[in-house]
Amino acid sequence: MTSLHHDRRVDDARNTASAAPVETLAPVRGTSRRPVGTVDETVPPEVPAQRRGRASRAVAKAARRTRPVEPAAPATSPARPTPFPRSGELVTTAPAAPEESAALAAVRRTGGGRHRMPTVRRRPAFYLAAGLVGALSLGALVDTDPSARADATAETGSVSVAEQLGIDAEATATLSAGDESTRLLQELVVSRNQREAATTAAVDAQAAADVHAMASAAAAFAAAAEAARPKVVAPINGARLTSGFGARWGTLHAGIDLAAPMRTPEYAVMDGVVLEAGPASGYGLAVYIQHDDGDVTVYGHMDEILVEAGQLVRAGDTIALLGNRGQSTGPHLHFEVHKGGLDGTKVDPIPWLRERGVQL
């Protein structure tokens, strides 16, 4: 509520108290009768109790928040008419008392008695000091010498490279720029080339050694297999002797007959070379093999030949399949031995095989 509203209440009270015409005196409590339109400056008007209580509270609040205010001088402004004058009369208000004027001024300065939010006073000096302390603390954590760090890093890198290349680290650290650096680089290149050449030679030597070892292993395996391979074998397995060497039906039977099922495999009894393989008189088909000692073995009546003239065979190789071709009374193998060659003396195969470790 503004001071204007307070003045209106005072004026209303005074208008209510005055019931005389304009020419008469307006009775006011605590004052003498005086003509309307005049102001008695010696006697201050009475202020209502409610008004005085509010003013006192406002003065107390202002005293706590602001400095003491000197009482204002009595107002000398001319009186103003009331908002609602009675017909035929003019009522004026007297200026407020000094105490009332001071209270009203305090109320106006404090915003009409309403509370304001407390204002936090800024402390620039405190904030400035805190900022300086934070800056100093941050500076202590930051490396202030980047050039030294770069030098240390470069030195560490150079030493590690020198150690990896087999160069003395102390000598590398003391090298100067220019020709010395060029010479060192050339030495590094030469050393690297030498190491690469040595590595290549070692790899080649290892590869050659591996090849030689493999060849040696293969040779050893072959030698072992050769040693284990029989030198003499029977011309057929599981056969039955049906006719021996000697005279038969008025003629010489120059070999032995071994009966077996058709197409039973027939083997070379020893290593040798095939002299003849094909049709033969009286045998149907025949194979002639000459061995290392010069003797010749003959195989007849086979159903199929599996070798050819000039072929090298070893003991145990399959040379044909048993048959019944030529002058034959059943599937069998006719086996002969010619001592000393194809036209050599025909001998009994059974003793000849026994001499070489084969029993029929």
Protein Blocks (a to p, Z undefined) as FASTA:
>chain_A
ZZklmmmmmmmmmmmmpmcdfklccddehiacddehiacfkbccdddfklmmmmmmmmmm
mmmmmccdddddddfbdcdddfbdcehiacddddddfklmmmmmmmmmnonopacddddd
ddfklmmmmmmmmmmmmmmmpcfblklmmmmmmmmmmmmmmmmnopafklmmmpcehjlm
mmmmmmmmmmmmmmmmmmmmmmmmmmmmmmmmmmmmmmmmmmmmmmmpcfbdcfbehiac
fbdcddeehiacfbdcddddehiacddfbgcddfbgcddehklpacddddfkopacddeh
iabdcbdehiacdehiafbdcdfehjdfbdcddddddehiaklccddfklmmmmnopaZZ
